[in-house]
């Protein structure tokens, strides 16, 4: 199994950001996808 820190996400400007950047911080991950 992978840890959440192995993933990356796009920031609001479309840049790829590793979630490793947030290790040690409290984070809320929300799926905001729509149809």
C-alpha distance matrix in Angstrom:
0.0 3.8 6.7 9.6 11.6 10.1 11.9 15.6 18.2 21.9 24.4 27.7 29.4 26.9 25.5 21.8 20.5 17.4 15.9 15.9 19.6 19.1 17.4 19.7 21.1 21.0 19.7 20.2 18.3 20.5 20.5 24.1 24.2 27.4 29.1
3.8 0.0 3.8 6.5 8.0 6.3 8.3 12.1 14.9 18.7 21.0 24.5 26.0 23.6 22.0 18.3 16.8 13.6 12.2 12.3 16.0 15.8 14.3 16.9 18.3 18.5 17.2 17.9 16.0 18.4 18.7 22.1 22.5 25.9 27.9
6.7 3.8 0.0 3.8 5.2 5.5 7.7 11.2 13.9 17.7 19.5 22.9 24.6 22.7 20.9 17.5 15.3 12.0 9.8 9.6 13.2 12.5 10.7 13.2 14.6 14.9 13.9 15.1 13.8 16.7 17.7 21.2 22.1 25.7 28.1
9.6 6.5 3.8 0.0 3.8 5.4 5.8 8.7 10.7 14.4 16.0 19.3 21.3 19.5 18.0 14.9 12.5 9.7 6.9 8.0 11.0 10.0 9.2 12.0 12.4 12.5 10.8 11.8 10.2 13.3 14.4 17.7 19.0 22.6 25.3
11.6 8.0 5.2 3.8 0.0 3.8 5.4 7.7 10.5 14.0 15.3 18.9 20.4 18.8 16.6 13.4 10.6 7.2 4.9 4.5 8.1 8.0 7.1 10.5 11.5 12.7 11.5 13.4 12.3 15.5 16.9 19.8 21.1 24.8 27.6
10.1 6.3 5.5 5.4 3.8 0.0 3.8 7.0 10.5 14.0 16.1 19.8 20.8 18.6 16.4 12.8 11.0 7.5 7.0 6.9 10.5 11.3 10.7 14.2 15.3 16.4 14.9 16.3 14.4 17.2 17.7 20.6 21.2 24.9 27.3
11.9 8.3 7.7 5.8 5.4 3.8 0.0 3.8 6.9 10.6 13.0 16.6 17.7 15.4 13.6 10.1 8.7 6.2 5.9 7.8 10.5 11.2 11.8 15.3 15.5 16.1 13.8 14.6 12.1 14.4 14.6 17.2 17.7 21.3 23.7
15.6 12.1 11.2 8.7 7.7 7.0 3.8 0.0 3.8 7.1 9.5 13.2 14.0 11.7 9.9 6.4 5.3 4.2 5.4 8.1 9.6 10.8 12.4 16.0 15.6 16.4 13.8 14.5 12.0 13.9 14.0 16.0 16.5 20.1 22.6
18.2 14.9 13.9 10.7 10.5 10.5 6.9 3.8 0.0 3.8 6.4 9.8 11.1 8.9 8.1 5.6 5.4 6.6 7.1 10.6 11.0 11.7 14.2 17.3 16.1 16.4 13.2 13.2 10.4 11.6 11.5 12.8 13.4 17.0 19.7
21.9 18.7 17.7 14.4 14.0 14.0 10.6 7.1 3.8 0.0 3.8 6.7 7.6 5.2 5.3 4.7 6.0 8.8 10.0 13.4 12.9 13.7 16.8 19.7 18.1 18.4 15.2 15.0 12.4 12.9 12.4 12.6 13.1 16.3 18.9
24.4 21.0 19.5 16.0 15.3 16.1 13.0 9.5 6.4 3.8 0.0 3.8 5.4 5.2 5.4 6.5 6.6 9.9 10.7 13.8 12.3 12.9 16.4 19.0 16.8 17.2 14.2 14.2 12.4 13.0 13.4 13.0 14.3 17.3 20.3
27.7 24.5 22.9 19.3 18.9 19.8 16.6 13.2 9.8 6.7 3.8 0.0 3.8 5.6 7.5 9.7 10.3 13.7 14.3 17.4 15.6 15.9 19.5 21.7 19.1 19.2 16.1 15.6 14.1 13.8 14.0 12.6 13.9 16.3 19.4
29.4 26.0 24.6 21.3 20.4 20.8 17.7 14.0 11.1 7.6 5.4 3.8 0.0 3.8 5.6 9.0 10.5 14.2 15.7 18.5 16.5 17.6 21.2 23.6 21.4 22.0 19.1 19.0 17.4 17.3 17.2 15.9 16.7 18.9 21.5
26.9 23.6 22.7 19.5 18.8 18.6 15.4 11.7 8.9 5.2 5.2 5.6 3.8 0.0 3.8 6.6 9.1 12.7 14.5 17.4 16.2 17.6 20.9 23.7 21.9 22.4 19.3 19.1 16.8 16.8 16.1 15.1 15.2 17.7 20.0
25.5 22.0 20.9 18.0 16.6 16.4 13.6 9.9 8.1 5.3 5.4 7.5 5.6 3.8 0.0 3.8 6.2 9.9 12.3 14.7 13.4 15.4 18.5 21.5 20.1 21.2 18.5 19.0 17.0 17.8 17.6 17.3 17.8 20.6 23.0
21.8 18.3 17.5 14.9 13.4 12.8 10.1 6.4 5.6 4.7 6.5 9.7 9.0 6.6 3.8 0.0 3.8 6.8 9.6 11.9 11.4 13.6 16.2 19.6 18.7 19.9 17.2 17.9 15.6 16.8 16.6 17.2 17.5 20.7 23.1
20.5 16.8 15.3 12.5 10.6 11.0 8.7 5.3 5.4 6.0 6.6 10.3 10.5 9.1 6.2 3.8 0.0 3.8 6.3 8.5 7.7 9.8 12.5 15.8 15.0 16.4 14.1 15.4 13.7 15.6 16.3 17.3 18.3 21.8 24.6
17.4 13.6 12.0 9.7 7.2 7.5 6.2 4.2 6.6 8.8 9.9 13.7 14.2 12.7 9.9 6.8 3.8 0.0 3.8 5.2 5.9 8.2 10.0 13.6 13.5 15.3 13.3 15.1 13.5 16.1 16.9 18.7 19.7 23.4 26.2
15.9 12.2 9.8 6.9 4.9 7.0 5.9 5.4 7.1 10.0 10.7 14.3 15.7 14.5 12.3 9.6 6.3 3.8 0.0 3.8 5.1 5.5 7.2 10.7 10.4 11.8 9.9 11.8 10.6 13.6 15.1 17.3 18.9 22.6 25.6
15.9 12.3 9.6 8.0 4.5 6.9 7.8 8.1 10.6 13.4 13.8 17.4 18.5 17.4 14.7 11.9 8.5 5.2 3.8 0.0 3.8 5.3 5.3 9.1 10.1 12.4 11.6 14.2 13.7 17.0 18.7 21.0 22.6 26.4 29.4
19.6 16.0 13.2 11.0 8.1 10.5 10.5 9.6 11.0 12.9 12.3 15.6 16.5 16.2 13.4 11.4 7.7 5.9 5.1 3.8 0.0 3.8 5.8 8.8 9.0 11.7 11.1 14.1 14.0 17.3 19.3 21.0 23.0 26.6 29.8
19.1 15.8 12.5 10.0 8.0 11.3 11.2 10.8 11.7 13.7 12.9 15.9 17.6 17.6 15.4 13.6 9.8 8.2 5.5 5.3 3.8 0.0 3.8 6.2 5.4 7.9 7.6 10.8 11.5 15.0 17.5 19.5 21.9 25.5 28.9
17.4 14.3 10.7 9.2 7.1 10.7 11.8 12.4 14.2 16.8 16.4 19.5 21.2 20.9 18.5 16.2 12.5 10.0 7.2 5.3 5.8 3.8 0.0 3.8 5.6 8.3 9.0 12.5 13.3 17.0 19.6 22.0 24.3 28.0 31.3
19.7 16.9 13.2 12.0 10.5 14.2 15.3 16.0 17.3 19.7 19.0 21.7 23.6 23.7 21.5 19.6 15.8 13.6 10.7 9.1 8.8 6.2 3.8 0.0 3.8 6.8 9.1 12.8 14.6 18.3 21.3 23.7 26.3 29.9 33.3
21.1 18.3 14.6 12.4 11.5 15.3 15.5 15.6 16.1 18.1 16.8 19.1 21.4 21.9 20.1 18.7 15.0 13.5 10.4 10.1 9.0 5.4 5.6 3.8 0.0 3.8 6.1 9.9 12.2 15.7 18.9 21.0 23.9 27.4 30.9
21.0 18.5 14.9 12.5 12.7 16.4 16.1 16.4 16.4 18.4 17.2 19.2 22.0 22.4 21.2 19.9 16.4 15.3 11.8 12.4 11.7 7.9 8.3 6.8 3.8 0.0 3.8 7.0 10.0 13.3 16.8 18.9 22.1 25.3 28.9
19.7 17.2 13.9 10.8 11.5 14.9 13.8 13.8 13.2 15.2 14.2 16.1 19.1 19.3 18.5 17.2 14.1 13.3 9.9 11.6 11.1 7.6 9.0 9.1 6.1 3.8 0.0 3.8 6.3 9.7 13.1 15.2 18.3 21.6 25.2
20.2 17.9 15.1 11.8 13.4 16.3 14.6 14.5 13.2 15.0 14.2 15.6 19.0 19.1 19.0 17.9 15.4 15.1 11.8 14.2 14.1 10.8 12.5 12.8 9.9 7.0 3.8 0.0 3.8 6.4 10.0 12.1 15.4 18.5 22.0
18.3 16.0 13.8 10.2 12.3 14.4 12.1 12.0 10.4 12.4 12.4 14.1 17.4 16.8 17.0 15.6 13.7 13.5 10.6 13.7 14.0 11.5 13.3 14.6 12.2 10.0 6.3 3.8 0.0 3.8 6.9 9.5 12.3 15.6 19.1
20.5 18.4 16.7 13.3 15.5 17.2 14.4 13.9 11.6 12.9 13.0 13.8 17.3 16.8 17.8 16.8 15.6 16.1 13.6 17.0 17.3 15.0 17.0 18.3 15.7 13.3 9.7 6.4 3.8 0.0 3.8 6.1 9.1 12.2 15.7
20.5 18.7 17.7 14.4 16.9 17.7 14.6 14.0 11.5 12.4 13.4 14.0 17.2 16.1 17.6 16.6 16.3 16.9 15.1 18.7 19.3 17.5 19.6 21.3 18.9 16.8 13.1 10.0 6.9 3.8 0.0 3.8 5.7 9.0 12.2
24.1 22.1 21.2 17.7 19.8 20.6 17.2 16.0 12.8 12.6 13.0 12.6 15.9 15.1 17.3 17.2 17.3 18.7 17.3 21.0 21.0 19.5 22.0 23.7 21.0 18.9 15.2 12.1 9.5 6.1 3.8 0.0 3.8 6.5 10.2
24.2 22.5 22.1 19.0 21.1 21.2 17.7 16.5 13.4 13.1 14.3 13.9 16.7 15.2 17.8 17.5 18.3 19.7 18.9 22.6 23.0 21.9 24.3 26.3 23.9 22.1 18.3 15.4 12.3 9.1 5.7 3.8 0.0 3.8 7.0
27.4 25.9 25.7 22.6 24.8 24.9 21.3 20.1 17.0 16.3 17.3 16.3 18.9 17.7 20.6 20.7 21.8 23.4 22.6 26.4 26.6 25.5 28.0 29.9 27.4 25.3 21.6 18.5 15.6 12.2 9.0 6.5 3.8 0.0 3.8
29.1 27.9 28.1 25.3 27.6 27.3 23.7 22.6 19.7 18.9 20.3 19.4 21.5 20.0 23.0 23.1 24.6 26.2 25.6 29.4 29.8 28.9 31.3 33.3 30.9 28.9 25.2 22.0 19.1 15.7 12.2 10.2 7.0 3.8 0.0
